[in-house]
């Protein structure tokens, strides 16, 4: 009789997502505008890493018309934000718009590493 032993190794990847300080609390919208030439919306973002490890952040932003309808969305990626570091970046919308917009962060992923 032959016995085959299979060993499964699971590697846990730390996401740095503390319930006491969620990733969304690290990101603030600092500006929101539509470029008059390209008609593309942009959101200025400030990311402050409150964790004890360097982290990579991916941020999704929604651009809404005055009536609340989403007219575009965009994203930003900041690599290796050191513990305690603040970075400024922008998220650009992918659709042209013809009105003023409001910007709101809809998703933040923070990956320690």
C-alpha positions, 0 to 999 in steps of 0.5 A, a space after each residue: 500500500 502506498 500512502 501519499 501525503 500532501 502538505 498544503 502551505 498557506 501563506 497569510 499576506 498581511 493587509 494592514 487593515 486594522 479595524 481600529 483604523 480602516 484604510 478609508 480613514 487614511 485617504 482624504 479628497 483635497 480637490 475636485 475639478 473638471 479640466 476646462 480643456 479635456 472635460 475630464 474630472 480629477 480628484 486631488 488625494 492625500 494619503 497618510 499611512 497610519 500603520 506601522 509598516 510601509 503600505 501600498 494604496 489603491 484608491 477608487 474615486 467616484 465623480 458625481 453630477 449635482 443630481 447624484 448620478 455617477 458620471 465617471 470614476 477613476 483610480 490612483 495607486 501609491 506604492 510603498 508609502 512609509 509608516 507615518 508618511 503623507 503623499 499627495 496624488 490624483 485620480 483622473 476620471 475616464 469619461 468627459 463631463 459637461 458639469 461640475 462634479 463632486 468627488 468621493 472615495 468609494 474604495 481603498 485597499 491598503 496592502 502592507 509590505 
